[in-house]
């Protein structure tokens, strides 16, 4: 991380920088990257399997699954209906406080609701 930031880049490519870190260190690394973004007006491309540590700091999400992708704001992309359509199988986006949990349900039948209503539970 130190080497990546030493030259004060205007584009920061972060490939799973939070993997294998405990929560405190995830937050510390996220703070460092966000500070670089703000102070240097740097663009950040952040690849992660867990959106929760950075959710409040992203403006757009590129979600890739099964050779397909979606690009939008977190509120547009992280929805049960949207991810179910992307995966082609039931996926539930559950909210627990300020955290999201994305859960696949492999035994359920795919449900494509084109009426615009989100199905699934919320915590």
N, C-alpha and C positions, 0 to 999 in steps of 0.2 A: 504494500500500500504506500509506504514511504517513497519508494522509487517512482511509482506511478505519479505521485503528486509533486515530486521534487522540481520538475520542470514547469510547474504551473500550467498544465495543458488546458486548452479551451474545449477539448473533447475528451471525455473520460469514458472508456469502455470498461465496464465492470461485469466480469463473468463469474457469477456465483461468489461474490466476495463475502457473503455471510454464512456460507456452508460450514458446518462443523464448529460454529461459534455459539457460546451460550448467549442468553438473552442480553445480558449487560454488554457484552462485546459486540453483538449485532447492533445495538443502539449506538455504541461508541463509533463504530465504523460508518454507520448510516449518517451520524452527525458530521463526521469528517468529510464524507462525500458531499453532503448537502451544503456544508460551509464552503467547500471548493466551488460548488455550483453558484452559490450566491455571491461570494467575494470576487471570483474571477469571471463571473458570467459564463461559466462553462456549460456545455451541453453534456448530459449524462445518458448513456445507454446502459441500463441495469438489467442483466439477465438473472432471473431467480425462479426457484420453484415455490418459494414462500413469499407472497406479496405483503403479508402483514407487517413486517418491520419497516417497510417503505411506503405503505399504502397512503398515508397522509401527505406524502411528499412527491407524488407522481401526478403528472397532468394527463398523460396518455398511457395506455397499455396496448401492447401488441401481443395478443394471446394466440399461441400456435398449438394446434392439436390435429393429429391425423392428416397431415398434409394440407390443412386449411388454416386460415388465420382470421382474426378480427382485430381491428384497430379502433379505439375509441377512448372515451374517458372511463375511469374506473366504474362510475355509476352505469354507464352504457354497456360495458362488457361483462362485469361481474354480477350477472343475474342468472337465476335458475333457467329461465326460458332460453336465453341467449347461449349459454354454455351447453345446454341439452341439444340445441340445434347444431352447434359447432361439432360436438362429439358424436352426434347421431345416436346417443344413448342417454338415459336419464342421469342428470347431474343436478345436485342441489347445492345452492349457495346459501349457507346459513350464517347469520350474524350473531355473534356473541359479544356484546359490548361493542368495542371498536375493532374487533377482530373478525375476519371472515374464515369460514371453513368451507372448502369445496369438496363435496362428497359424491363419488360415483356410486351408482346403484346397479351393479352388473346383472342382477336377476330380474329387474323390472322391465316391463315392455316400454319401448320408446314412445314418448308422448310428444307430439308436435302440436302445440296450441297456437293457432294463428290469429287468435282473438286478441292478443296483446296482453293477456293477464298472466302474471307470474304464478306458478304453482310451486308448492313445496312449503316446508315449514321455516319459521324464523325463530331464532333463539334470542 
